[in-house]
Amino acid sequence: MTDLPVRRLLVDLQSPFDRHWNGGDAFRSAFFNALSMSFPFGEQFFIDSVRAGLAALPAEQRHGFEAEVRGFIGQEATHRRLHGLYNDQLERQGLKNHWEPRSRRRMRALDGKDLRLHLAVTAAAEHFTAILAEYLLANDAALAGADERLALLWRWHSSEESEHRSTAFDLYRALGGNEKWRLRIFRVVSFNFVCDALRQTLNNLWHDGSWKRPATWVSGWRLLFGRAGLVREMAGPWRQYLRADFHPLAHGGQAGSAWLRDNAGRFSVVGSAR
């Protein structure tokens, strides 16, 4: 099992930040703002799914997961709280969160369904966030010139996503989740994630008024499709999930561990899975 310390990030997210906080870049700011809008509801769904998954395990298996699940819940609850503060600032700037209501409507379709579907969704989304985390930790250009507080938030969040990327996956397997549904759900989650991220980014740019500027789209192309762009860098790690022998801990995680080690003064440990 994975040791998952619960950390308190030493950052002020209640003070206002600039509209184009990411190096003055409208597209990069709008894109990361869109991602943040998805987190509070998404992470609560992940917490609920993993907690229910633990409770559904036979007693003899549960003990092996209890500490890791506590750490997972503690980390995700902290992410949810901090991104809630972040999103409060975005609301004050006039941005509208359309991603969360769409997610709520989709997740209602899972009410009363097999718990393993909830865990499959969680495992798929956690893979997406883990490979995005690896990208951010390896590519400084994505946060070049960013407000120091938000750059810190994104890199810390990325490091913890790398750290707990296998919890939901392992619970899904422990409860007898099969490969057919794991892969089917992953494709659906991937489609929804990409569409929602782009729709919310475009909406943010529309509210911001930056969608008319050619420089906005040059930056968007560079971030998504450039030589070190998200699509190019994440395509291989995305496909890894489709392998029959895939396990999250076999792919990445070193960058997150290194960041947490090198930035220990930026947070305090308030709990441990052990």
Secondary structure by P-SEA (a helix, b strand, c coil): cbbbbbbbbbcccccccccccccccaaaaaaaaaaaaacaaaaaaaaaaaaaaaaacccccccccaaaaaaaaaaaaaaaaaaaaaaaaaaaaccccaaaaaaaaaaaaaccccaaaaaaaaaaaaaaaaaaaaaaaacccccccccaaaaaaaaaaaaaaaaaccaaaaaaaaacccaaaaaaaaaaaaaaaaaaaaaaaaaaaaaacccccaaaaaaaaaacccccccccccccccccccccccccccccaaaaaaaaaacccccccccccc
